[in-house]
Amino acid sequence: MHGAFTDASSWAEVITLLHADGLTVRAPANPLRGLAQDAAYLRSTVSDIDGPVVLVGHDYGGAVITQAAADADDIVALCYVAAFGLDAGECVLDIMNRFAPAPVTDATFTAALPTRTPGGADGELYIREDLFPQIYAADLPPGVKEVLSVAQRPIACNALTGRSGPPAWASTPSWYAIATADRMLNPTAQRFMALRMAATEHVLDGSHAVVLSQPGAVAAMIREAAEQGQ
């Protein structure tokens, strides 16, 4: 499950590596509309899969898998990649505000939606195009960073305040890839969440876009989780 400001194509190289190992992979589009809605969408996708499942989340996608996997017997492991592993009652902003502000704090702006449905999102968050390369993907080639900056998918502002239910990581084996050069999600916050969930840690020297910059390391962690979940 991808996170904010990107889409499912961010997993392309990781998927290629996992396919080479004979693993079946699905990378659904994260609606990025709200935690409850996004988790329900993922839960419906997982319900169509036969056999054991490892859920993987990057960024906000971590909050989604945390809620979607609760009370699901077929989920055997959770993998977080520079992701939000929320506890019960927490929201994304709680974690962001608990630790020293990351540079992304001053690099975002909110755009109003052309129309608003009752109870729906009233604004979407973007990263400024001129700051996106250094904030989100500092370790990617210049051309790639520029494409990502103009192709980013915004996240509804109310997705950042949605409160999580009981966390699946409390009863499901978890892995966490900590991106030590992350300028989106404070690495200290990542370590805190990894320790709290007693996750198997993989420390990667990469930016928030570590899924793209170090697909081999990310795939290796997922492979490890899949092997232990069999």
Protein Blocks (a to p, Z undefined) as FASTA:
>chain_A
ZZehiafklmmmmmmmmmmnopacdddddeklafklmmmmmmmmmmmpgcjdddddehjl
lmmmmmmmgopaklmbdcdehiacddehiafklmmmmpccdfklmmcccdddfbdcehia
fbdcdddfklmmmmmmmmbcfklmmmmmmmpccddfklmmpccdddfklmgccdddddfk
bckbgfklmmmmmmmnopacddddddfklmmmmmmlmmmmmmmmmmmmZZ
